[in-house]
Amino acid sequence: MVGTAYLSPEPGAEAFAPVGKQVKEGETVLIIEAMKTMNQIPAPRSGTVKRVLVDDGSPVEYGETLLIIE
């Protein structure tokens, strides 16, 4: 396990990138906590979030697809 994925900035807050949201390249779409450090993950390109493939608080690995932006 590399880290833990969080879909919002804090518990109970609105998700950074829910399905259907338009995001811009560089906009934070989720946070990965690794070794007590919160790492903001930016959108690799602009588009619409079509699917979120991880659950809030779930463990993630290197190279894992986290969401789909079209």
C-alpha positions in Angstrom: 0.0 0.0 0.0 1.4 3.4 -1.0 -1.2 5.6 0.6 -4.8 6.3 1.4 -7.1 8.2 -1.1 -9.4 10.9 0.1 -12.0 12.4 -2.2 -12.7 15.5 -0.1 -10.5 17.9 1.9 -12.1 16.8 5.2 -14.7 14.4 6.4 -18.2 15.5 5.5 -17.0 18.1 3.0 -18.0 18.1 -0.7 -15.8 15.9 -2.9 -13.1 17.6 -5.0 -14.2 15.9 -8.2 -17.6 14.1 -8.2 -18.8 12.4 -11.3 -20.1 14.9 -13.8 -17.9 17.8 -12.6 -15.9 19.8 -15.2 -12.2 20.0 -14.0 -9.3 22.0 -15.4 -5.8 20.7 -15.8 -3.9 21.1 -12.6 -7.0 21.3 -10.4 -7.0 19.1 -7.3 -9.1 16.0 -7.8 -8.2 14.1 -4.7 -5.7 13.7 -1.9 -3.3 10.8 -1.2 -2.0 10.5 2.3 1.4 8.8 2.4 3.6 8.6 5.4 1.5 11.3 7.3 1.9 13.7 4.3 -1.2 14.9 2.4 -0.4 15.0 -1.3 -2.8 16.9 -3.6 -3.3 15.1 -6.9 -4.0 17.4 -9.8 -6.1 16.6 -12.9 -3.8 15.5 -15.7 -6.0 17.3 -18.2 -9.2 19.3 -18.5 -12.5 17.5 -19.0 -15.5 15.9 -17.3 -15.1 13.4 -14.5 -16.8 10.3 -15.9 -16.0 7.8 -13.1 -14.3 7.7 -9.7 -12.6 4.3 -9.3 -11.7 4.5 -5.6 -13.7 4.9 -2.4 -13.0 7.6 0.1 -10.4 6.3 2.6 -9.4 3.3 0.5 -5.8 2.2 0.1 -4.1 2.8 -3.3 -1.0 1.5 -5.0 1.5 2.9 -7.6 0.1 3.0 -11.1 -3.5 2.5 -10.0 -6.2 4.3 -12.0 -8.1 6.5 -9.6 -10.6 8.3 -11.8 -11.5 8.7 -15.5 -11.6 12.2 -17.1 -12.9 12.5 -20.6 
